[in-house]
Amino acid sequence: MKLTGTRIAATMAGLALLVLLLFMADLFLGSTRIEVSSVIHSLFGRGEPGDEIIVMQFRLPKALTAILAGMAMSASGLLMQTLFRNPLAGPDVLGVSSGAGLGVALTLLTLTPLFSLPAGSIFTGWGVILAAWAGAGAVMMLIMSVSARLRDIMTVLIVGLLLASAISAVVNLLQYFSNEAMLRTYVIWTMGNLGNISYPQIRALAVATAAGFAIAVMMVKPLNAMLMGETFSRTVGVKVRRTRIILLASASILAGSVTAFCGPIAFIGVAVPHIARLLFGTTDHRLLMPGTALCGAAILLISDLISVMPGGGHVIPVNTVTSLIGIPVVLWIILGKTGLGRRF
């Protein structure tokens, strides 16, 4: 059911309000109980020392990261689904997240111990994100070259899954020969974590997300044309090859940056675009791009709230929660309950 202009505006505003409320909830709730008044005082630098450390050094960075990562991964998934005209395309399914992970593995498990680099060196800072970008971009280029030769979308998906398995084998080999300290660092990274990011890293992630999202927004018209196929796109003046490269760059920046700083975040990129399509009842990227970003931010904030088990004293990997949320959506798509697959 398509929404009217008024309802679309109301839905978009409602999503924005939901993200704001979830952001506040992520500050107030956590594995450690803190009074609401103490959280508010801590935000203004007047809280108890212990509470202020928890709020300002853990909860606030984690909530900001959840918003950025949710927006980036969901937008990246939307770009890939349109680019491949495949409802099951996404950073994790097509092996892009695996490619970014391989770049990080090579940095953490090979370059860092090989050259005895300290924790604060470029190879454990910007070097990680550059390696993730390179890994994600390389996989996307390979998938695109395969898709140009193979027209069957399921075959492209199978190639992506095989590529992800091959990358996993290489990473396992690197883990086998790595030292215990770096192996522990990498294994923790693979679990997905929104809470181990510093403010300088958040700024870097924000810049990368803004750049990738800006590129995607500028490509809204070609994206809408590509929903109708390459032949139609060419007839309306879209330079398909150039558009593919630009979309590849945008998707790689978005997915690679999140994977570098937060580790693999499963199923957000696959599931969230479909949730946005259901919510807005359209495939128009002028609405889907901001709508998908807001949905992604909201769902990752919800996942983060669940992962900290408010008041329980335990924290579970956010990747586990996003998988439990995303898998039912993907199964719904495969079983054809929504008919979304027929829109590609």
QUITA-V21502 format. One record per helix or strand. SS is the DSSP state (H for helix, E for strand). FROM is the first residue (numbers start at 0). TO is the last residue. Records with the same first field share a line. If there is no record, write none. Layout:
SS: FROM-TO, FROM-TO
This chain:
H: 4-27, 35-42, 48-83, 95-113, 121-123, 125-148, 152-176, 179-189, 198-217, 219-225, 229-234, 239-261, 267-279, 284-306, 317-333, 339-342
